């Protein structure tokens, strides 16, 4: 009986890990805190506004930067951040992004790039994504948080779900 249970657990681990691989590298600091525990009884919500700009697209896939930025916007909103979206704007330089964030009254601005957004070639066609995202203080352009990550998933997964899972994991640490 013990052998059967161990075999089942082993198979579950094999299929849950399978072809999926991911790698995340980030700064020691995490994203700014939105919700703080006050005396262990209730939460205080900090007003944290981020100006979000479309990620640079370093892939052959059209609009990959826009797609990834759209996912980031949704993740930030669900985590309680106020987001000033500039996804439809022309991609600005860092200097122009900072200026725009100042105009928005945002304390931070987010900038980065997409290095991979594709289905691998082969029989399974697994989705593969790779991002670099950084958060800067609007006041002085000081780097607050940065994360670089890559992920691939099973052939039956979509690029969107693979990207969203990876971005959420990047922003949860």
Biotite code that builds the C-alpha atoms (Angstrom):
import biotite.structure as struc

atoms = struc.array([
    struc.Atom([0.000, 0.000, 0.000], chain_id="A", res_id=1, res_name="UNK", atom_name="CA", element="C"),
    struc.Atom([2.828, 2.364, 0.916], chain_id="A", res_id=2, res_name="UNK", atom_name="CA", element="C"),
    struc.Atom([4.487, 1.630, -2.455], chain_id="A", res_id=3, res_name="UNK", atom_name="CA", element="C"),
    struc.Atom([1.269, 2.530, -4.311], chain_id="A", res_id=4, res_name="UNK", atom_name="CA", element="C"),
    struc.Atom([0.910, 5.834, -2.409], chain_id="A", res_id=5, res_name="UNK", atom_name="CA", element="C"),
    struc.Atom([4.547, 6.738, -3.054], chain_id="A", res_id=6, res_name="UNK", atom_name="CA", element="C"),
    struc.Atom([4.142, 5.860, -6.744], chain_id="A", res_id=7, res_name="UNK", atom_name="CA", element="C"),
    struc.Atom([1.032, 8.039, -7.050], chain_id="A", res_id=8, res_name="UNK", atom_name="CA", element="C"),
    struc.Atom([2.769, 10.966, -5.324], chain_id="A", res_id=9, res_name="UNK", atom_name="CA", element="C"),
    struc.Atom([5.802, 10.528, -7.583], chain_id="A", res_id=10, res_name="UNK", atom_name="CA", element="C"),
    struc.Atom([3.624, 10.548, -10.700], chain_id="A", res_id=11, res_name="UNK", atom_name="CA", element="C"),
    struc.Atom([1.769, 13.650, -9.470], chain_id="A", res_id=12, res_name="UNK", atom_name="CA", element="C"),
    struc.Atom([5.063, 15.468, -8.944], chain_id="A", res_id=13, res_name="UNK", atom_name="CA", element="C"),
    struc.Atom([6.339, 14.364, -12.333], chain_id="A", res_id=14, res_name="UNK", atom_name="CA", element="C"),
    struc.Atom([3.240, 15.633, -14.135], chain_id="A", res_id=15, res_name="UNK", atom_name="CA", element="C"),
    struc.Atom([3.021, 18.862, -12.150], chain_id="A", res_id=16, res_name="UNK", atom_name="CA", element="C"),
    struc.Atom([6.662, 19.755, -12.845], chain_id="A", res_id=17, res_name="UNK", atom_name="CA", element="C"),
    struc.Atom([6.925, 18.138, -16.274], chain_id="A", res_id=18, res_name="UNK", atom_name="CA", element="C"),
    struc.Atom([8.094, 20.462, -19.031], chain_id="A", res_id=19, res_name="UNK", atom_name="CA", element="C"),
    struc.Atom([7.390, 23.656, -17.170], chain_id="A", res_id=20, res_name="UNK", atom_name="CA", element="C"),
    struc.Atom([10.473, 25.593, -16.233], chain_id="A", res_id=21, res_name="UNK", atom_name="CA", element="C"),
    struc.Atom([10.778, 29.046, -14.773], chain_id="A", res_id=22, res_name="UNK", atom_name="CA", element="C"),
    struc.Atom([13.483, 31.307, -13.493], chain_id="A", res_id=23, res_name="UNK", atom_name="CA", element="C"),
    struc.Atom([13.130, 34.577, -11.558], chain_id="A", res_id=24, res_name="UNK", atom_name="CA", element="C"),
    struc.Atom([15.826, 37.005, -10.467], chain_id="A", res_id=25, res_name="UNK", atom_name="CA", element="C"),
    struc.Atom([14.907, 40.153, -8.544], chain_id="A", res_id=26, res_name="UNK", atom_name="CA", element="C"),
    struc.Atom([16.120, 42.870, -6.240], chain_id="A", res_id=27, res_name="UNK", atom_name="CA", element="C"),
    struc.Atom([16.102, 42.221, -2.506], chain_id="A", res_id=28, res_name="UNK", atom_name="CA", element="C"),
    struc.Atom([13.348, 44.771, -1.954], chain_id="A", res_id=29, res_name="UNK", atom_name="CA", element="C"),
    struc.Atom([9.783, 43.955, -2.901], chain_id="A", res_id=30, res_name="UNK", atom_name="CA", element="C"),
    struc.Atom([7.139, 46.215, -4.404], chain_id="A", res_id=31, res_name="UNK", atom_name="CA", element="C"),
    struc.Atom([5.863, 49.016, -2.109], chain_id="A", res_id=32, res_name="UNK", atom_name="CA", element="C"),
    struc.Atom([3.341, 47.868, 0.493], chain_id="A", res_id=33, res_name="UNK", atom_name="CA", element="C"),
    struc.Atom([-0.280, 48.743, -0.223], chain_id="A", res_id=34, res_name="UNK", atom_name="CA", element="C"),
    struc.Atom([-1.965, 47.070, 2.748], chain_id="A", res_id=35, res_name="UNK", atom_name="CA", element="C"),
    struc.Atom([-0.385, 47.285, 6.208], chain_id="A", res_id=36, res_name="UNK", atom_name="CA", element="C"),
    struc.Atom([-1.459, 45.350, 9.275], chain_id="A", res_id=37, res_name="UNK", atom_name="CA", element="C"),
    struc.Atom([-2.318, 47.789, 12.069], chain_id="A", res_id=38, res_name="UNK", atom_name="CA", element="C"),
    struc.Atom([-2.206, 46.290, 15.580], chain_id="A", res_id=39, res_name="UNK", atom_name="CA", element="C"),
    struc.Atom([-3.170, 42.897, 14.174], chain_id="A", res_id=40, res_name="UNK", atom_name="CA", element="C"),
    struc.Atom([-6.815, 44.010, 14.004], chain_id="A", res_id=41, res_name="UNK", atom_name="CA", element="C"),
    struc.Atom([-7.323, 45.754, 10.690], chain_id="A", res_id=42, res_name="UNK", atom_name="CA", element="C"),
    struc.Atom([-5.487, 46.813, 7.563], chain_id="A", res_id=43, res_name="UNK", atom_name="CA", element="C"),
    struc.Atom([-4.479, 50.306, 6.545], chain_id="A", res_id=44, res_name="UNK", atom_name="CA", element="C"),
    struc.Atom([-4.440, 50.996, 2.798], chain_id="A", res_id=45, res_name="UNK", atom_name="CA", element="C"),
    struc.Atom([-1.576, 53.140, 1.555], chain_id="A", res_id=46, res_name="UNK", atom_name="CA", element="C"),
    struc.Atom([-2.228, 55.288, -1.497], chain_id="A", res_id=47, res_name="UNK", atom_name="CA", element="C"),
    struc.Atom([0.373, 53.949, -3.941], chain_id="A", res_id=48, res_name="UNK", atom_name="CA", element="C"),
    struc.Atom([0.044, 55.226, -7.517], chain_id="A", res_id=49, res_name="UNK", atom_name="CA", element="C"),
    struc.Atom([2.138, 53.762, -10.333], chain_id="A", res_id=50, res_name="UNK", atom_name="CA", element="C"),
    struc.Atom([2.358, 55.176, -13.849], chain_id="A", res_id=51, res_name="UNK", atom_name="CA", element="C"),
    struc.Atom([2.551, 52.149, -16.119], chain_id="A", res_id=52, res_name="UNK", atom_name="CA", element="C"),
    struc.Atom([4.141, 52.322, -19.546], chain_id="A", res_id=53, res_name="UNK", atom_name="CA", element="C"),
    struc.Atom([4.048, 49.762, -22.315], chain_id="A", res_id=54, res_name="UNK", atom_name="CA", element="C"),
    struc.Atom([6.972, 47.340, -22.108], chain_id="A", res_id=55, res_name="UNK", atom_name="CA", element="C"),
    struc.Atom([9.574, 47.518, -24.861], chain_id="A", res_id=56, res_name="UNK", atom_name="CA", element="C"),
    struc.Atom([9.054, 44.703, -27.345], chain_id="A", res_id=57, res_name="UNK", atom_name="CA", element="C"),
    struc.Atom([12.318, 42.898, -28.124], chain_id="A", res_id=58, res_name="UNK", atom_name="CA", element="C"),
    struc.Atom([10.537, 39.953, -29.778], chain_id="A", res_id=59, res_name="UNK", atom_name="CA", element="C"),
    struc.Atom([9.360, 39.139, -33.288], chain_id="A", res_id=60, res_name="UNK", atom_name="CA", element="C"),
    struc.Atom([5.782, 38.968, -31.985], chain_id="A", res_id=61, res_name="UNK", atom_name="CA", element="C"),
    struc.Atom([3.790, 42.122, -32.745], chain_id="A", res_id=62, res_name="UNK", atom_name="CA", element="C"),
    struc.Atom([2.403, 43.984, -29.687], chain_id="A", res_id=63, res_name="UNK", atom_name="CA", element="C"),
    struc.Atom([3.998, 41.610, -27.147], chain_id="A", res_id=64, res_name="UNK", atom_name="CA", element="C"),
    struc.Atom([4.970, 44.604, -24.990], chain_id="A", res_id=65, res_name="UNK", atom_name="CA", element="C"),
    struc.Atom([1.393, 45.878, -25.015], chain_id="A", res_id=66, res_name="UNK", atom_name="CA", element="C"),
    struc.Atom([-0.005, 42.444, -24.140], chain_id="A", res_id=67, res_name="UNK", atom_name="CA", element="C"),
    struc.Atom([2.381, 41.950, -21.214], chain_id="A", res_id=68, res_name="UNK", atom_name="CA", element="C"),
    struc.Atom([1.740, 45.494, -19.938], chain_id="A", res_id=69, res_name="UNK", atom_name="CA", element="C"),
    struc.Atom([-1.989, 44.851, -20.029], chain_id="A", res_id=70, res_name="UNK", atom_name="CA", element="C"),
    struc.Atom([-1.482, 41.809, -17.786], chain_id="A", res_id=71, res_name="UNK", atom_name="CA", element="C"),
    struc.Atom([0.723, 43.843, -15.429], chain_id="A", res_id=72, res_name="UNK", atom_name="CA", element="C"),
    struc.Atom([-1.977, 46.509, -15.174], chain_id="A", res_id=73, res_name="UNK", atom_name="CA", element="C"),
    struc.Atom([-4.567, 43.926, -14.129], chain_id="A", res_id=74, res_name="UNK", atom_name="CA", element="C"),
    struc.Atom([-2.235, 42.341, -11.567], chain_id="A", res_id=75, res_name="UNK", atom_name="CA", element="C"),
    struc.Atom([-1.346, 45.723, -10.026], chain_id="A", res_id=76, res_name="UNK", atom_name="CA", element="C"),
    struc.Atom([-5.029, 46.670, -9.774], chain_id="A", res_id=77, res_name="UNK", atom_name="CA", element="C"),
    struc.Atom([-5.925, 43.401, -8.041], chain_id="A", res_id=78, res_name="UNK", atom_name="CA", element="C"),
    struc.Atom([-3.127, 44.003, -5.525], chain_id="A", res_id=79, res_name="UNK", atom_name="CA", element="C"),
    struc.Atom([-4.640, 47.391, -4.594], chain_id="A", res_id=80, res_name="UNK", atom_name="CA", element="C"),
    struc.Atom([-2.336, 49.766, -6.474], chain_id="A", res_id=81, res_name="UNK", atom_name="CA", element="C"),
    struc.Atom([-3.697, 52.844, -8.227], chain_id="A", res_id=82, res_name="UNK", atom_name="CA", element="C"),
    struc.Atom([-2.545, 52.647, -11.836], chain_id="A", res_id=83, res_name="UNK", atom_name="CA", element="C"),
    struc.Atom([-2.166, 55.536, -14.234], chain_id="A", res_id=84, res_name="UNK", atom_name="CA", element="C"),
    struc.Atom([-2.115, 53.688, -17.551], chain_id="A", res_id=85, res_name="UNK", atom_name="CA", element="C"),
    struc.Atom([-0.101, 54.891, -20.551], chain_id="A", res_id=86, res_name="UNK", atom_name="CA", element="C"),
    struc.Atom([-0.355, 51.663, -22.528], chain_id="A", res_id=87, res_name="UNK", atom_name="CA", element="C"),
    struc.Atom([-1.820, 53.294, -25.633], chain_id="A", res_id=88, res_name="UNK", atom_name="CA", element="C"),
    struc.Atom([0.776, 56.074, -25.691], chain_id="A", res_id=89, res_name="UNK", atom_name="CA", element="C"),
    struc.Atom([3.855, 55.935, -27.870], chain_id="A", res_id=90, res_name="UNK", atom_name="CA", element="C"),
    struc.Atom([6.680, 54.203, -26.049], chain_id="A", res_id=91, res_name="UNK", atom_name="CA", element="C"),
    struc.Atom([8.579, 56.967, -24.211], chain_id="A", res_id=92, res_name="UNK", atom_name="CA", element="C"),
    struc.Atom([12.201, 57.157, -23.153], chain_id="A", res_id=93, res_name="UNK", atom_name="CA", element="C"),
    struc.Atom([12.925, 56.754, -19.428], chain_id="A", res_id=94, res_name="UNK", atom_name="CA", element="C"),
    struc.Atom([13.252, 60.527, -19.098], chain_id="A", res_id=95, res_name="UNK", atom_name="CA", element="C"),
    struc.Atom([9.873, 61.154, -20.764], chain_id="A", res_id=96, res_name="UNK", atom_name="CA", element="C"),
    struc.Atom([8.250, 58.370, -18.715], chain_id="A", res_id=97, res_name="UNK", atom_name="CA", element="C"),
    struc.Atom([9.442, 60.043, -15.521], chain_id="A", res_id=98, res_name="UNK", atom_name="CA", element="C"),
    struc.Atom([8.109, 63.423, -16.707], chain_id="A", res_id=99, res_name="UNK", atom_name="CA", element="C"),
    struc.Atom([4.735, 61.872, -17.540], chain_id="A", res_id=100, res_name="UNK", atom_name="CA", element="C"),
    struc.Atom([4.632, 60.152, -14.124], chain_id="A", res_id=101, res_name="UNK", atom_name="CA", element="C"),
    struc.Atom([5.289, 63.516, -12.443], chain_id="A", res_id=102, res_name="UNK", atom_name="CA", element="C"),
    struc.Atom([2.389, 65.016, -14.401], chain_id="A", res_id=103, res_name="UNK", atom_name="CA", element="C"),
    struc.Atom([0.182, 62.130, -13.205], chain_id="A", res_id=104, res_name="UNK", atom_name="CA", element="C"),
    struc.Atom([1.197, 62.762, -9.601], chain_id="A", res_id=105, res_name="UNK", atom_name="CA", element="C"),
    struc.Atom([2.422, 59.161, -9.371], chain_id="A", res_id=106, res_name="UNK", atom_name="CA", element="C"),
    struc.Atom([4.961, 58.248, -6.718], chain_id="A", res_id=107, res_name="UNK", atom_name="CA", element="C"),
    struc.Atom([6.388, 55.496, -8.964], chain_id="A", res_id=108, res_name="UNK", atom_name="CA", element="C"),
    struc.Atom([6.605, 54.524, -12.616], chain_id="A", res_id=109, res_name="UNK", atom_name="CA", element="C"),
    struc.Atom([7.079, 51.085, -14.166], chain_id="A", res_id=110, res_name="UNK", atom_name="CA", element="C"),
    struc.Atom([9.195, 50.422, -17.224], chain_id="A", res_id=111, res_name="UNK", atom_name="CA", element="C"),
    struc.Atom([10.705, 47.307, -18.814], chain_id="A", res_id=112, res_name="UNK", atom_name="CA", element="C"),
    struc.Atom([10.763, 44.928, -21.736], chain_id="A", res_id=113, res_name="UNK", atom_name="CA", element="C"),
    struc.Atom([9.611, 41.623, -23.206], chain_id="A", res_id=114, res_name="UNK", atom_name="CA", element="C"),
    struc.Atom([12.412, 39.387, -24.521], chain_id="A", res_id=115, res_name="UNK", atom_name="CA", element="C"),
    struc.Atom([10.359, 36.331, -25.459], chain_id="A", res_id=116, res_name="UNK", atom_name="CA", element="C"),
    struc.Atom([6.696, 35.815, -26.282], chain_id="A", res_id=117, res_name="UNK", atom_name="CA", element="C"),
    struc.Atom([6.189, 32.800, -28.521], chain_id="A", res_id=118, res_name="UNK", atom_name="CA", element="C"),
    struc.Atom([5.285, 29.174, -28.918], chain_id="A", res_id=119, res_name="UNK", atom_name="CA", element="C"),
    struc.Atom([8.370, 26.982, -29.240], chain_id="A", res_id=120, res_name="UNK", atom_name="CA", element="C"),
    struc.Atom([8.658, 24.998, -32.429], chain_id="A", res_id=121, res_name="UNK", atom_name="CA", element="C"),
    struc.Atom([8.180, 21.270, -32.232], chain_id="A", res_id=122, res_name="UNK", atom_name="CA", element="C"),
    struc.Atom([5.470, 18.738, -31.680], chain_id="A", res_id=123, res_name="UNK", atom_name="CA", element="C"),
    struc.Atom([4.082, 20.289, -28.494], chain_id="A", res_id=124, res_name="UNK", atom_name="CA", element="C"),
    struc.Atom([4.572, 23.997, -29.247], chain_id="A", res_id=125, res_name="UNK", atom_name="CA", element="C"),
    struc.Atom([5.042, 25.025, -25.607], chain_id="A", res_id=126, res_name="UNK", atom_name="CA", element="C"),
    struc.Atom([4.538, 28.711, -24.736], chain_id="A", res_id=127, res_name="UNK", atom_name="CA", element="C"),
    struc.Atom([7.670, 30.602, -23.682], chain_id="A", res_id=128, res_name="UNK", atom_name="CA", element="C"),
    struc.Atom([7.829, 34.098, -22.166], chain_id="A", res_id=129, res_name="UNK", atom_name="CA", element="C"),
    struc.Atom([10.554, 36.304, -20.732], chain_id="A", res_id=130, res_name="UNK", atom_name="CA", element="C"),
    struc.Atom([10.275, 39.731, -19.041], chain_id="A", res_id=131, res_name="UNK", atom_name="CA", element="C"),
    struc.Atom([12.295, 42.434, -17.345], chain_id="A", res_id=132, res_name="UNK", atom_name="CA", element="C"),
    struc.Atom([10.238, 44.878, -15.268], chain_id="A", res_id=133, res_name="UNK", atom_name="CA", element="C"),
    struc.Atom([11.499, 47.712, -13.056], chain_id="A", res_id=134, res_name="UNK", atom_name="CA", element="C"),
    struc.Atom([9.825, 50.163, -10.690], chain_id="A", res_id=135, res_name="UNK", atom_name="CA", element="C"),
    struc.Atom([11.385, 53.603, -10.217], chain_id="A", res_id=136, res_name="UNK", atom_name="CA", element="C"),
    struc.Atom([10.685, 56.510, -7.859], chain_id="A", res_id=137, res_name="UNK", atom_name="CA", element="C"),
    struc.Atom([9.263, 59.384, -9.854], chain_id="A", res_id=138, res_name="UNK", atom_name="CA", element="C"),
    struc.Atom([11.026, 61.985, -7.704], chain_id="A", res_id=139, res_name="UNK", atom_name="CA", element="C"),
    struc.Atom([14.595, 60.931, -8.577], chain_id="A", res_id=140, res_name="UNK", atom_name="CA", element="C"),
    struc.Atom([14.394, 57.920, -10.965], chain_id="A", res_id=141, res_name="UNK", atom_name="CA", element="C"),
    struc.Atom([15.905, 55.720, -8.243], chain_id="A", res_id=142, res_name="UNK", atom_name="CA", element="C"),
    struc.Atom([15.375, 52.000, -8.811], chain_id="A", res_id=143, res_name="UNK", atom_name="CA", element="C"),
    struc.Atom([13.006, 50.636, -6.152], chain_id="A", res_id=144, res_name="UNK", atom_name="CA", element="C"),
    struc.Atom([12.329, 47.106, -7.442], chain_id="A", res_id=145, res_name="UNK", atom_name="CA", element="C"),
    struc.Atom([13.335, 45.059, -10.458], chain_id="A", res_id=146, res_name="UNK", atom_name="CA", element="C"),
    struc.Atom([12.646, 41.540, -11.635], chain_id="A", res_id=147, res_name="UNK", atom_name="CA", element="C"),
    struc.Atom([13.734, 39.472, -14.625], chain_id="A", res_id=148, res_name="UNK", atom_name="CA", element="C"),
    struc.Atom([11.985, 36.187, -15.305], chain_id="A", res_id=149, res_name="UNK", atom_name="CA", element="C"),
    struc.Atom([11.440, 33.496, -17.920], chain_id="A", res_id=150, res_name="UNK", atom_name="CA", element="C"),
    struc.Atom([8.982, 30.647, -18.080], chain_id="A", res_id=151, res_name="UNK", atom_name="CA", element="C"),
    struc.Atom([7.796, 27.919, -20.404], chain_id="A", res_id=152, res_name="UNK", atom_name="CA", element="C"),
    struc.Atom([4.832, 25.646, -19.941], chain_id="A", res_id=153, res_name="UNK", atom_name="CA", element="C"),
    struc.Atom([3.118, 22.564, -21.347], chain_id="A", res_id=154, res_name="UNK", atom_name="CA", element="C"),
    struc.Atom([1.961, 22.537, -24.963], chain_id="A", res_id=155, res_name="UNK", atom_name="CA", element="C"),
    struc.Atom([-1.687, 22.791, -23.927], chain_id="A", res_id=156, res_name="UNK", atom_name="CA", element="C"),
    struc.Atom([-1.135, 26.073, -22.032], chain_id="A", res_id=157, res_name="UNK", atom_name="CA", element="C"),
    struc.Atom([-1.524, 29.483, -23.628], chain_id="A", res_id=158, res_name="UNK", atom_name="CA", element="C"),
    struc.Atom([1.021, 32.278, -23.742], chain_id="A", res_id=159, res_name="UNK", atom_name="CA", element="C"),
    struc.Atom([-1.438, 34.513, -21.873], chain_id="A", res_id=160, res_name="UNK", atom_name="CA", element="C"),
    struc.Atom([-1.849, 32.197, -18.882], chain_id="A", res_id=161, res_name="UNK", atom_name="CA", element="C"),
    struc.Atom([1.876, 31.415, -18.784], chain_id="A", res_id=162, res_name="UNK", atom_name="CA", element="C"),
    struc.Atom([2.715, 35.140, -18.868], chain_id="A", res_id=163, res_name="UNK", atom_name="CA", element="C"),
    struc.Atom([0.091, 36.077, -16.277], chain_id="A", res_id=164, res_name="UNK", atom_name="CA", element="C"),
    struc.Atom([1.235, 33.374, -13.847], chain_id="A", res_id=165, res_name="UNK", atom_name="CA", element="C"),
    struc.Atom([4.862, 34.424, -14.225], chain_id="A", res_id=166, res_name="UNK", atom_name="CA", element="C"),
    struc.Atom([4.154, 38.166, -13.840], chain_id="A", res_id=167, res_name="UNK", atom_name="CA", element="C"),
    struc.Atom([1.992, 37.519, -10.780], chain_id="A", res_id=168, res_name="UNK", atom_name="CA", element="C"),
    struc.Atom([4.782, 35.438, -9.240], chain_id="A", res_id=169, res_name="UNK", atom_name="CA", element="C"),
    struc.Atom([7.319, 38.173, -10.033], chain_id="A", res_id=170, res_name="UNK", atom_name="CA", element="C"),
    struc.Atom([5.192, 40.781, -8.261], chain_id="A", res_id=171, res_name="UNK", atom_name="CA", element="C"),
    struc.Atom([4.350, 38.599, -5.270], chain_id="A", res_id=172, res_name="UNK", atom_name="CA", element="C"),
    struc.Atom([7.907, 38.258, -3.977], chain_id="A", res_id=173, res_name="UNK", atom_name="CA", element="C"),
])
